[in-house]
Amino acid sequence: MIIASTQRLILRTLDESDLDDLMNIWGNPEVMRYSGGAGSREQEKKALTFYIRLQTEKGYSPFGVIDKESKELFGVCGFNPPSDLGAIELMYHFAKENWGKGYATEAGKACIDYAQQQGITDKLAAFIDPANHGSEKVLRKLGFQYEGTAFHQGSGQVEPYFVYHF
Ligand SMILES: CC(C)(COP(=O)(O)OP(=O)(O)OC[C@H]1O[C@@H](n2cnc3c(N)ncnc32)[C@H](O)[C@@H]1OP(=O)(O)O)[C@@H](O)C(=O)NCCC(=O)NCCS
């Protein structure tokens, strides 16, 4: 299912056939450096199954980000279930060769618009590793505001978090 079409990108729901492309992202240690590390194919297959089910049951999930020109899936951007903060989390991971081209901001904006149109939630949250300056910049550009620090189960550490209020 297509979620959004932006100037350069298509966002669509994930399916089982995306596992190879996802391994370029979730299986890459550099990409996942601030997100709990790279996963094995087996782990990411389970994650994909979980996310496909999340989409069916709740109407949100991480979406595949496709380059309109090449048709390649080179990123994921979308939503994780409520975390320790009690709010649905915005997440984004892109293959390294595509960093620094404005894709995270473009895809993140499309996800926020989708959440608003679908009435999924009244606020979004995002934890960041304090060393992940790129991610903090994306959140601020998207209109998230710093709210404090809290324990993040995903990383096992206390981290700053940002919130977007609709
Ligand atoms: C973090 C990440 C999503 C940023 O994606 P991106 O497509 O490069 O981001 P954008 O191009 O939209 O950049 C937005 C702004 O952040 C800046 N930025 C991007 N990476 C940066 C970095 N490493 N350090 C400092 N600023 C950075 C850009 O210059 C841009 O600012 P500008 O508009 O003033 O020029 C990408 O690097 C990535 O996928 N990293 C690995 C996964 C990850 O860490 N995800 C977040 C987990 S919380």
The ligand as a MOL file (V3000), in Angstrom:
LIG
                    3D

  0  0  0     0  0            999 V3000
M  V30 BEGIN CTAB
M  V30 COUNTS 48 50 0 0 0
M  V30 BEGIN ATOM
M  V30 1 C 20.3960 10.3170 10.7370 0
M  V30 2 C 19.9690 10.1250 9.2840 0
M  V30 3 C 18.5760 9.5340 9.2650 0
M  V30 4 C 19.9440 11.4960 8.5990 0
M  V30 5 O 19.4420 11.2980 7.2920 0
M  V30 6 P 19.7470 12.3040 6.1110 0
M  V30 7 O 18.8630 11.9240 4.9700 0
M  V30 8 O 21.2110 12.3620 5.8920 0
M  V30 9 O 19.2440 13.6810 6.7510 0
M  V30 10 P 18.9360 15.0060 5.9320 0
M  V30 11 O 19.7470 15.0140 4.6850 0
M  V30 12 O 17.4450 15.1670 5.8250 0
M  V30 13 O 19.5700 16.0800 6.8920 0
M  V30 14 C 18.8560 16.9390 7.7380 0
M  V30 15 C 19.8440 17.9130 8.3600 0
M  V30 16 O 20.7510 17.1900 9.2060 0
M  V30 17 C 22.0920 17.4510 8.8210 0
M  V30 18 N 22.8590 16.2350 9.0460 0
M  V30 19 C 22.6740 15.0060 8.4840 0
M  V30 20 N 23.5820 14.1410 8.9700 0
M  V30 21 C 24.3610 14.8360 9.8440 0
M  V30 22 C 25.4520 14.4880 10.6930 0
M  V30 23 N 25.9480 13.2440 10.7240 0
M  V30 24 N 25.9840 15.4530 11.4920 0
M  V30 25 C 25.4790 16.6900 11.5100 0
M  V30 26 N 24.4220 17.0900 10.7290 0
M  V30 27 C 23.8810 16.1670 9.9110 0
M  V30 28 C 22.0110 17.8190 7.3580 0
M  V30 29 O 23.1070 18.5990 6.9540 0
M  V30 30 C 20.7160 18.6150 7.3230 0
M  V30 31 O 20.9100 19.9060 7.8050 0
M  V30 32 P 20.7140 21.1840 6.8400 0
M  V30 33 O 19.3070 21.0810 6.3300 0
M  V30 34 O 20.9550 22.3300 7.7440 0
M  V30 35 O 21.7240 21.0040 5.7620 0
M  V30 36 C 20.9250 9.2030 8.4980 0
M  V30 37 O 22.2320 9.6470 8.6910 0
M  V30 38 C 20.8370 7.7610 8.9090 0
M  V30 39 O 20.0700 6.9780 8.3520 0
M  V30 40 N 21.6270 7.3770 9.9410 0
M  V30 41 C 21.6280 6.0130 10.4330 0
M  V30 42 C 20.3340 5.6420 11.1160 0
M  V30 43 C 20.0320 6.5180 12.3220 0
M  V30 44 O 20.9170 6.8530 13.0910 0
M  V30 45 N 18.7430 6.8370 12.4770 0
M  V30 46 C 18.2690 7.5980 13.5930 0
M  V30 47 C 18.1110 6.7510 14.7800 0
M  V30 48 S 17.4100 7.7200 16.1140 0
M  V30 END ATOM
M  V30 BEGIN BOND
M  V30 1 1 1 2
M  V30 2 1 2 3
M  V30 3 1 2 4
M  V30 4 1 2 36
M  V30 5 1 4 5
M  V30 6 1 5 6
M  V30 7 2 6 7
M  V30 8 1 6 8
M  V30 9 1 6 9
M  V30 10 1 9 10
M  V30 11 2 10 11
M  V30 12 1 10 12
M  V30 13 1 10 13
M  V30 14 1 13 14
M  V30 15 1 14 15
M  V30 16 1 15 16
M  V30 17 1 15 30
M  V30 18 1 16 17
M  V30 19 1 17 18
M  V30 20 1 17 28
M  V30 21 1 18 19
M  V30 22 1 18 27
M  V30 23 2 19 20
M  V30 24 1 20 21
M  V30 25 1 21 22
M  V30 26 2 21 27
M  V30 27 1 22 23
M  V30 28 2 22 24
M  V30 29 1 24 25
M  V30 30 2 25 26
M  V30 31 1 26 27
M  V30 32 1 28 29
M  V30 33 1 28 30
M  V30 34 1 30 31
M  V30 35 1 31 32
M  V30 36 2 32 33
M  V30 37 1 32 34
M  V30 38 1 32 35
M  V30 39 1 36 37
M  V30 40 1 36 38
M  V30 41 2 38 39
M  V30 42 1 38 40
M  V30 43 1 40 41
M  V30 44 1 41 42
M  V30 45 1 42 43
M  V30 46 2 43 44
M  V30 47 1 43 45
M  V30 48 1 45 46
M  V30 49 1 46 47
M  V30 50 1 47 48
M  V30 END BOND
M  V30 END CTAB
M  END
